[in-house]
Amino acid sequence: MTIATETSSGDVFNARDLAPDQVASSFLAPPIFEGLLSKVNNILEGPRGSGKTTLLRMLTPEAFSLFRESTPGKDIAFIGVFVPADVRWAKQLTVRTDRLSDPVAKDALLHAVFSVALNLALVETIQSCAVLHARFGDAHPALFFPLDRKAEAQIVEALSYVWSLDVPLKSFNGIRLALRKRQHELSAAAVQLAQGRPLLEVQAEREYISSTWLDNLVTAVESVNDVLSRPDQIWAILLDELEIVPPALLQTIVNALRSTSNKLRFKLALSPTGSDLIPHDQPGSSSHFEDYRPIRLWYERKNDARDFASRLFASSLSKMLGELITDADLTQTLGSSWARSSDEDEQDDVEASAPDTAQFQRLRAGAFQSLYENDESFKQLLDEKRIDPINPADRDGSPEGTLVRKITQLALHRAQELKSYTFAAGARKRGGARNLHAYTGFPNLIDLTEGNPRWVITLAELLVAEHRSTGLEFAAQSVQSNAVRDFVQQMVAKLTVYPTKFSFPGRRWTPYDFVKALGTSISSQLFDGPFKTDPRMSFVIDQAAIDQFGDYIRIAIDLGALVIMRRGGVAPLASPESAQTLVGSRVRLTYRLAPEFRLPLLYLKERSLSSALRAGELLPESDIRGDSSQHVLKESAENKNLPIQGRLL
């Protein structure tokens, strides 16, 4: 969502440390942005790079006002207070509490440390709203307010009282200094508690350790509203990356969604699996029906992502090249993809099927004829269905036409991959470098990004770099193929080096090994056996897979390598170290990895994750246990003749 003109490729860009004007000047609003401006609580779910931090930053008064200068629209209903819960912040909490054996003392210290972080963010926001009133106050009177020296002193005095702070100089700088001093005091208190000093003694010296962060926050905003004579002013706490917050503290944050002051709202950001930290099955727990609105920042279907990704891609190219390129120009700029894929639930939709171009009809006829001559299983299928390989029907008005459109992508990829297939000798593969032609042009090039803003920007950067280094047009096959190759390899490299836990004693795999087993389980269906009209290209997470590879599943989802197919629903919500509630969820490999395993941009039918992992020999059959094994064993019988690839053991 944020476009940086000086970012470096490699998916390293993050909006957390950018100034508000940098975030706002290059922000492209996704479809869900307007919904975030309302007064309801929200939980944003999305993998890395999906724009969670950018969206939260855009809800702050300065960034939002800057954005509205160039893009008019709905006003915001609250003053946003951004609290970046990054790794450094989480480590500070851990360092201060790790040595505490008393859970009550640990809980009290967590509240105190978190409260200081919130208080600092609140003071920063109040000062910013006052300083920027002259610039934005007329356009957004609900977000900005004038403060003279007397009013500033009144706010500082009120906050000092409710937070039990000694602030000699009644100014925003003075209260910030006092809060930073308190951070040092809390470190000393943590040492004392770790050495066995009773909590009551520490609290007697530092009364503020007895307060909860929520009490401190509620009294603070109500006191500020009194000084401002704005009794109905709403403040929204914008909390980023909550999955790294200690679970005991996170639970109190989640509980605040259910019942708190009507002057407070919460906009929380979590990874797709981090959201299972929010229990829905406990008495008094938050409900997405009543207490918050979940917002998903990933896309199950590529058509859902294509509009936003196209606009962001075009905008990125424009900024990098210094010339205007619109999303309507992308077909001409990038060229047209030689084949376009329909998602599973669109394949039977006649209205969604656009007429094929003459060029594509020739391409399909060539692939069908080649396979008919060299692939016994494909010939058998066409003969049985009475389909002419030289002139296959391509409209959905007949069963033959519907089948042809359904299998076209599979046939095109199989024709590129195989020299021949016979029932007696199996498949003979083609050699040489991989042909990335299937992933270039518009819209396939865009679809590889999954609508992930950081991925869109990265691919645009790679394409521009290749264009400049070769001097060739963007539509050149070599320019796009090299950009796609680098784009895929960046993802492979990240999955290869990302740290994981041991899955079995003495054996450890990388997340790439894990997704490779899934990728090869698909490619083996496509290329190693008879032609299949319904290969299983998506996965249902079963208990056996969770038992052995729960950590890998979580990592793959959080990094975007696996996409949860949960259209219209909310995330499964267990403990921070468990992926148990993912059982039964359907996932697919990201399209970004499709070129790595020579897969079409499809997901089609499903199979159990355990069955797929066994096909890559990542999960031995002897490890399948429990009720979920019945479905797995049934699939095993169906697929027992498939060749084994991706050997890891």
Disulfide bonds with the S-S distance in Angstrom:
none
